[in-house]
Amino acid sequence: MYRIISGQWKAKRISAPKSFDVRPTTDFAKEALFSIIENRYRFDYTSISVLDLFAGIGSISLEFASRGCKDVTSIEMNARHAGFINATATELEMNTQVNAQRGDVFEYLKKNRNRKTYEIIVADPPFEMEVAKYEELISFVLKNNYLKENGVFILEHQSRTKLQHPNIIDTRKYGNVSFSFLKPNEPEVEETVEAVEEAEDEKIID
């Protein structure tokens, strides 16, 4: 069971079948996470796109939708879990906001590179995932045009899992759970040079 913290469905409790083997982000950690998102990034939920990787039973996806986000894509390997997200979104009349797809996250990221960008990408991989796979996940997200220039990639992991990456700008620990915040890659040098040359050409024309 988990609770929607805020928004249209504030305090709504969501219960999944007991047969589901899931580990939703705790209410305490989720509340802290969204407080950081709102105070640091100040996104307008109604105008952003969110990609929720390893979506589980939708704790993060439905939280964004409750707060007004109209474009939430949820990727979850377990077909029953993905179906539960869509069924719950329909029950709460958020089915036009949330699109849960059954699929392997790594395969999804391979197939959909350069198709769509997001302001917020959240990933909650299995806690037992090896550090090398975390590094692969980070690489897929940052190198394939998934994250907008003003966006943030939020990676949930065990606190004992120490991630090292130049794009990590902060890590917040909440007991056994930590969130690492990653910034987008800097624009390629070639693109920066071209922009400068174009600006100089415009000055000459003026």
N, C-alpha and C positions, 0 to 999 in steps of 0.2 A: 504494500500500500504506500502511496505517496500523496502529498497535498500540493495543490496549486497555491502558490504563495500570494499572488497579487493579480490584479486586473479584473476582468469581467467575471471570472470564476474563482475569485479569491476564497480560500478556505475549503474549496471543493476537494473531497478525498476520492482518490482513484484506486480501486482495488482490482488487481489482476487475479486470474485463476491461481489457486494454490499450486497447481502443477507446473507453473512457470518458474524456471530457474533464473531469477533476475536479481540485480543489485542496483536499484535506483539510487541516484544521488540523494543523500540525506537532505531533509528539509533545511537543517541548519547550514550545511554547505551550500545548498542551492540559493538560499536567501542571501548568504554572504556573496556568492558569485554575482547575482543580479544587482546587488548593491554596488559592487565594483563596476559592473558594466554601465550602470546608470550614472554614477558619480564621475567616472573617469572618461568615458567615451561619449556620453550624452547623445546617443542615437535617438532618432525619432522612430519608434518601433513601427509606426504605420507605413514607413517608406523604405524599410530595409529588407534585405533577403538574408535568410539564415539557412545554413547547412548543418544538420545534426547527424554526425557520424557515430556508428555503434549506438543507435538511438534507444535500444532496449524496449521499454514499454511506454516511452514517450514523456517521461518526466520533464525533460528540458524542452522538447518540441511544443508540448501543450502549454508550458509556462510562457514561452514566447507568444504563442497564439492568444492566450488569455490577456496578455499585456498589449495586444493590438497588432502584432505582426501579421501581415497578410500573405507572406511568402516564406513558408517553412518547408524545407525538403528534408525528410528523415530517411536515413539509410540503415537498415537492420537485416542481418543475415537470417535470423530466425523468422520463418514465414508466419508463424502464429503470433509472434510479438508484433511484427509489422501490421498484421491484420488487426490486432488489438488497438494499435495506435489509430488506424483509420476508423475503426468502429467507435472508439471513444470520441474522436474528433467529430464524427457524425452525430453522436448522441449529444454533444455539447454545442452543436451547430457551428463547428469550426472546420468543417470538411473542405470548405473552399480555401482555407488558409493553410492547412497541413496536408502534405502529400508524402505518405510513407511508402517507401519502395523496399521490396525484399531484394537483398543483394550483398555480396561480399564487398566491403568498403574499399579494399585495395583494387579489386577489379573495376569497381565503379569509378574510382579516381583515374584509372588508366584509360577507360573508354570515353570519359566525358571531359577530358582536359581541353582547355581553351573554349569551352562552350558557354559557361556562365560564371559570373563573379559574385561574391557575397561580401557583405559588410561583416558578418559574424559567422565563423565556423567553429563548432564545438565538437570535440571528440572524446568519448569515454570508452576506450578499448578495454578488453578483459584485463584485469589486474595482473594476471600471470604473463602477459605479453612481454617478450624479451626487449631489452633496450634497443637492440638492432632494428626491431620492427617499429618501435617508436620513431627512430631516426628515419626509417623508410617512409613512414606516414608523414612526418614533417616535410620531408623532401618532396613527396608527391603534392602536398597542398601548396607549398611555397613556390615551387618551380613550374607549376602548370596553370598559372593564371586563374586560380580559384579565389584568391583574396583581393579585394579592392584596395586601392592605395591608402584609404583611411580605415581599413578593416583590421580585425584582430582574430587570431586563431587561438582558441582556448583549449588546452589539452589537460584532461583529468587523468591523474595517475596516483599510484600509491606514494605516500610521502617518503618511503624508503627508496623509491626509484629516483635516482638523481639524473636528471637530463641536462646535457650540455649542448647548447646551440647558440650561435651569435645573435639569433633573432629573438631569443627569450629576453623579455624586458622585465619580467617579474614572475615570482612564484609565491603563491599564498598557501599556507598549510592549515588544514582544519582536521586535526586528529590524524587519522590514517589516510585521509584524502588530501591531495594537493592539486591546485590548478596552476599551470604554467601558461603565461600569456606571451604570444609571439607576434611580432610585427611583420608586415609584408617585406619581401625583398626590396632592396633599393632598385630604382630604374637602372637598366643596363647603361654602361658608359657610352655606348654608341648612340643610344636614344638621347642622352643628355647633350652630347656633342651636336647632334642634328638640331636639337631645339635651340641651342645657342647660335648655330649658323643661320637658322631661319630668322631668329630675332635680329641678327645683324643685317641680314638681307632686307628686312622690313625697314630698318633705320635708313639704309642707303636709298631705298625707294622713296621714303618720306622726304 
